[in-house]
């Protein structure tokens, strides 16, 4: 099974004062580089979704052997980026991840790929029912038409597209905790305050 990894980096970072999340520095590397490094140990190709050509040019100096794809659909949130990445991917299954998760782990990603076999998707789920669609594996040929339908309906929620899939494997977090005890894989940066919390959590970074 050929595997692809898709990093969503097209967000505007409004809650970070328009700073590029993907270029924030953590442990002497940008979050983009750190994510690429982890994915490179698990997948056959890495794709980065960017919002426009200007961002594509800014990011190009930080990446090698990685494709940067511009969103065709603007103002559609991450869904537009996922669509372009899925269209450009060569793998049967694609791991989709936001660019602001510094602690993603190769063993968790491999586990999700294995769980996705023969399903339309493998999506982590918290005990309260919340899903993590931006840290999940999708079957490319099934997810593309679901995303296209959602965009045509002007419903840009990722879970709106997921809800159209027929056979999704939801993974309880307690199974992932056998690999990631603190579940730091799902920590992300949305605000300046989050940056401080990320630094503190660095002690749990199992690279």
Long-range contacts (C-beta under 8 A, 24 or more apart in sequence): 1-91, 1-92, 1-93, 1-113, 1-117, 2-44, 2-90, 2-91, 2-92, 3-42, 3-43, 3-44, 3-91, 3-92, 3-93, 3-94, 3-95, 3-113, 4-43, 4-44, 4-45, 4-46, 4-47, 4-85, 4-89, 4-90, 4-91, 4-93, 4-94, 4-95, 4-140, 5-39, 5-42, 5-43, 5-45, 5-46, 5-47, 5-94, 5-95, 5-97, 5-109, 6-46, 6-47, 6-48, 6-49, 6-81, 6-82, 6-85, 6-86, 6-89, 6-94, 6-95, 6-96, 6-97, 7-32, 7-35, 7-36, 7-39, 7-46, 7-47, 7-48, 7-49, 7-97, 7-98, 7-99, 8-49, 8-78, 8-81, 8-82, 8-85, 8-96, 8-97, 8-98, 8-99, 8-134, 9-48, 9-49, 9-50, 9-55, 9-59, 9-81, 9-99, 10-49, 10-50, 10-51, 10-55, 10-71, 10-78, 10-80, 10-81, 11-51, 11-78, 11-98, 11-99, 11-100, 12-51, 15-190, 15-191, 16-189, 16-190, 16-191, 16-192, 17-192, 20-55, 20-58, 21-99, 21-100, 21-189, 22-48, 22-59, 22-99, 22-100, 23-58, 23-59, 23-62, 24-100, 24-189, 24-195, 26-102, 26-198, 26-202, 27-202, 27-205, 30-62, 31-99, 31-100, 31-101, 31-102, 31-189, 32-59, 32-62, 32-63, 32-99, 33-62, 33-63, 34-102, 35-97, 35-99, 35-101, 35-104, 36-63, 36-66, 38-104, 38-105, 38-106, 38-109, 39-95, 39-97, 39-104, 39-109, 41-106, 42-95, 42-106, 42-109, 42-110, 42-113, 43-91, 43-95, 43-109, 44-90, 44-91, 45-89, 45-90, 45-91, 47-85, 47-88, 47-89, 48-99, 49-81, 49-82, 49-84, 49-85, 50-81, 51-81, 73-151, 76-151, 76-156, 77-156, 77-157, 77-158, 78-134, 78-158, 79-147, 79-150, 79-151, 79-156, 79-157, 79-158, 79-161, 80-151, 80-156, 82-143, 82-147, 82-158, 82-161, 83-144, 83-147, 83-148, 83-151, 86-138, 86-140, 86-143, 86-144, 86-147, 87-144, 89-140, 91-140, 92-139, 92-140, 92-141, 93-117, 93-137, 93-138, 93-139, 93-140, 94-137, 94-138, 94-140, 94-143, 95-136, 95-137, 96-133, 96-134, 96-135, 96-136, 96-137, 96-138, 97-134, 97-135, 98-134, 98-135, 98-188, 100-188, 100-189, 100-190, 101-135, 101-185, 101-186, 101-187, 101-188, 102-187, 102-189, 102-198, 102-205, 103-184, 103-185, 103-187, 103-201, 103-204, 103-205, 104-135, 104-185, 105-179, 105-180, 105-185, 105-206, 107-179, 107-180, 108-176, 108-179, 108-180, 108-185, 109-137, 111-175, 111-176, 111-179, 112-136, 112-137, 112-171, 113-137, 115-169, 115-171, 116-169, 119-167, 119-168, 119-169, 120-165, 120-166, 120-167, 120-168, 121-162, 121-165, 121-168, 121-169, 122-168, 122-169, 122-171, 123-162, 123-168, 123-169, 123-170, 123-171, 124-170, 124-171, 124-173, 124-176, 124-186, 125-170, 125-171, 125-172, 125-173, 126-173, 127-172, 127-173, 127-174, 131-159, 131-162, 131-170, 132-186, 133-158, 133-159, 133-162, 134-158, 135-185, 135-186, 142-166, 180-206
